[in-house]
Amino acid sequence: MDEERVVMIANAIGSAVLELKFSGERIAEYTLSEKLEEMRLSETNVIGKGVYRDAAELVRTGRLPVT
């Protein structure tokens, strides 16, 4: 996995954490994964959708999907 994609995934997770924090929601594996999936659905860019999908997978399993 290239460094740029890893940075995008880290940014996606950070954005999701901040959104949960500022909305007063509990930050847990489940809520973080759900927020990332919600962000994926609202994303219009194909690459962005993949980043959110991979970020959600990382949160759920602790592993990045092999691409």
C-alpha positions in Angstrom: 0.0 0.0 0.0 1.5 3.3 -0.9 2.2 6.1 1.6 -0.4 8.5 0.1 -3.2 6.1 0.5 -2.2 5.4 4.1 -2.2 9.1 4.8 -5.7 9.4 3.3 -7.0 6.5 5.4 -5.5 8.1 8.6 -7.2 11.4 7.7 -10.5 9.7 7.1 -10.3 8.0 10.5 -9.3 11.3 12.2 -12.2 13.1 10.5 -14.7 10.5 11.6 -13.3 10.6 15.2 -13.7 14.4 15.3 -17.2 14.3 13.9 -18.2 11.8 16.5 -16.5 13.8 19.3 -18.1 17.1 18.3 -21.6 15.5 17.9 -21.4 14.1 21.4 -21.5 10.5 20.2 -19.6 7.8 22.0 -16.3 6.9 20.2 -16.1 3.1 19.9 -15.1 0.6 17.2 -18.7 0.2 16.1 -19.7 3.9 16.0 -16.4 4.8 14.3 -16.9 2.1 11.6 -20.5 3.2 11.1 -19.5 6.9 10.7 -16.9 5.9 8.1 -19.5 3.9 6.2 -21.8 6.9 6.4 -19.1 9.2 5.1 -18.4 6.7 2.3 -22.0 6.8 1.2 -22.0 10.6 1.0 -18.6 10.7 -0.9 -18.9 11.3 -4.6 -15.3 10.6 -5.6 -14.5 6.9 -6.4 -11.1 7.1 -4.7 -12.6 8.7 -1.7 -15.2 6.0 -1.4 -12.4 3.4 -1.4 -10.5 5.2 1.2 -13.5 5.3 3.6 -14.2 1.6 2.8 -10.7 0.7 3.7 -10.6 2.8 6.8 -13.8 1.2 8.0 -12.3 -2.2 7.4 -9.2 -1.3 9.3 -11.3 -0.2 12.3 -13.4 -3.4 12.2 -10.6 -5.9 11.7 -7.3 -4.2 12.5 -6.1 -5.0 9.0 -6.1 -3.2 5.7 -7.5 -5.0 2.7 -4.9 -6.2 0.3 -5.2 -4.2 -3.0 
